[in-house]
Amino acid sequence: MTATAVERDAERFLAFLVAERGLADHTVAAYRRDLRRYVAFLAARGIERPQDVDAGVVRAFVASISASTYGPDATPYRATSVARALSAVRSFHRFLVRESIVDRDATAEVVRPRLPRPLPHPLGVDEVRRLVEAPDLSTPSGLRDRAVLELLYGAGIRVSELTGLDVDDLDLNDGFVRVLGKGGKERDVPMGRHAQAALGAYLTRARPVLAGPRTRGAAFLNARGGRLTRQSCAALVARYATRAGLARRVSPHDLRHSFATHLLEGGADVRVVQELLGHASVATTQIYTLVTKEHLREVYLSAHPRARRTTGKGR
């Protein structure tokens, strides 16, 4: 079956994301899923050319996702999923304008769905300690996992940044890690003495044991000598959270949240934390200031004699 003009242009856009913008594979895969759904939506309405799309069609697509469900329990799509799909479609149509395929952006007048602003849920300092001390340091995998946990918390890097590290990116003498972040931007992040020690032990005592024929420069290796994956990192963090007796499921991103929150609680400037996290805008970082304010409020209400919550007695 011959591809429609919209399908061909969508494939050109995805190729552009890889070649020109250098987006990560999982990011491109998310764009691909959303655009396939969009192209199928257009095809069901007999729309084969991007020139035939207007704001009403895009709004109808957004409404169709908002009203749909997935899974055996018919779970509604979250607002974040709807917003992500619209973002992919908006980027696609802006690409079409830049390439002079269309002369107007059909998404320009489409309003982005209002999103709730959930606060991060960082771990407490003692919870982090219990988590990073959970691996068994008598095994190569335990040494590796301790280094992974210490680096996720000690440097606050994203799990995709950690799995992309090569040995040459780790400067144990000065205590810095060179990270390739979103958009291909590099930054140097201090890692702290505990992470330095854990990485030193892993690199000298465990990585040579895990290395195999497939091993190249990857810093963190799996049992087959290949590069550790994001999924494997998420699984090991969750496993050690259970072993440490934490009452909630913990993800690698929770350690990043904890890194930022604990820095701000310790008096770090929000702009410095922004640089460490690799955020393009300080507005993204400022959500952590809301978390620390809530923490301060809780401490105040529990400690100040004229602010303590009453229990109903002695009124």
C-alpha positions, -999 to +999 in steps of 0.1 A: +000+000+000+014+034-010+022+057+019+003+090+021+020+124+020+014+128+057+031+094+064+061+103+043+065+137+059+062+121+094+091+098+085+112+128+072+105+145+105+116+115+126+148+113+105+154+150+111+151+144+149+179+118+147+202+135+122+198+172+131+187+174+167+205+143+179+177+132+202+181+100+222+166+068+209+139+065+235+128+101+229+125+095+191+106+063+199+081+083+219+077+108+190+072+079+166+044+063+188+025+096+190+029+105+153+017+070+142-014+076+163-018+110+147-014+097+112-039+069+118-063+095+132-059+116+100-063+085+077-096+075+094-109+110+084-096+107+049-069+133+053-038+123+034-020+157+029-007+179+057-021+209+038-056+197+046-051+198+084-064+227+103-067+237+140-101+219+143-086+186+132-058+189+157-082+198+185-103+167+175-072+146+177-064+159+212-100+153+223-099+117+209-069+109+231-084+126+262-116+105+258-098+072+251-086+045+275-059+018+275-052-015+292-076-042+306-089-018+332-098+009+307-075+034+323-079+070+310-049+086+295-032+110+318-031+147+311+007+145+307+003+118+280-022+140+261+001+170+264+031+149+251+011+138+221+001+174+213+038+185+217+049+158+192+022+170+167+031+206+172+068+199+166+058+180+134+038+209+120+065+234+128+089+212+109+064+212+079+064+250+080+102+253+082+105+229+052+080+249+032+057+219+029+028+239+043+025+277+046+008+278+081+011+260+114-022+241+120-013+238+158-006+275+164-041+282+178-045+249+197-042+254+235-020+230+255-040+210+281-037+223+316-014+200+336-014+194+373+019+203+389+028+174+411+056+180+436+086+157+436+087+132+465+123+131+476+137+105+500+148+115+535+186+116+541+184+085+563+163+067+536+190+075+510+217+062+534+198+029+539+193+026+501+229+031+490+242+008+518+218-021+507+241-038+480+263-066+490+299-054+485+313-089+485+301-094+449+310-076+416+273-068+409+270-054+444+300-031+440+286-019+407+251-013+422+266+006+451+285+028+426+253+033+406+233+044+436+260+066+450+264+084+416+227+088+410+223+106+443+258+121+446+257+138+412+219+140+406+223+128+370+195+113+349+195+075+346+200+079+308+230+101+315+244+074+338+240+045+314+256+066+287+288+072+307+321+059+295+351+052+319+368+083+304+339+105+317+348+097+353+375+119+369+380+103+403+410+125+411+391+157+410+357+141+418+338+151+386+318+133+361+314+146+325+277+142+315+261+143+280+227+158+288+195+166+269+201+182+235+237+169+234+248+195+260+278+185+281+283+195+317+308+186+345+291+177+378+309+171+411+301+136+425+311+137+462+335+116+482+312+087+488+305+083+451+342+086+444+350+058+468+322+036+454+333+042+418+369+035+427+360+002+442+338-008+413+363+002+386+392-017+402+375-047+417+343-054+398+344-039+363+373-061+352+353-092+363+322-081+345+340-071+313+338-094+283+342-095+245+314-070+240+328-045+264+341-012+250+344+020+270+311+017+289+314+026+325+286+004+339+284-031+327+258-058+330+265-095+337+272-101+300+298-073+297+274-050+278+263-015+288+239-014+317+204-003+305+180+022+319+155-006+326+182-025+346+190+006+366+154+011+375+150-025+385+181-025+408+170+008+425+135-007+432+151-040+444+174-022+469+146+001+481+127-031+491+158-046+507+164-013+526+128-015+540+116+016+523+078+018+524+075+031+488+086+022+453+118+042+444+130+051+409+163+065+397+146+098+392+137+099+429+174+100+437+177+130+414+148+146+432+165+139+465+198+153+453+182+186+443+160+189+474+187+182+499+210+207+482+184+234+485+176+225+521+213+228+528+214+264+515+225+259+478+215+286+454+187+276+430+208+287+400+237+265+410+213+235+414+199+244+379+235+241+364+241+208+383+209+193+371+214+205+335+180+223+334+176+247+305+154+270+325+155+279+362+117+276+363+121+238+360+144+238+390+122+260+411+097+232+417+122+219+442+120+251+462+083+244+467+092+210+482+117+226+506+091+253+516+067+225+525+094+208+545+101+241+564+064+245+570+061+210+585+090+216+608+076+250+618+041+236+626+056+207+646+081+228+666+068+263+672+046+264+704+021+289+689+019+270+656+015+234+667-016+216+655-041+210+682-053+175+691-087+186+704-077+184+741-073+214+764-094+237+742 
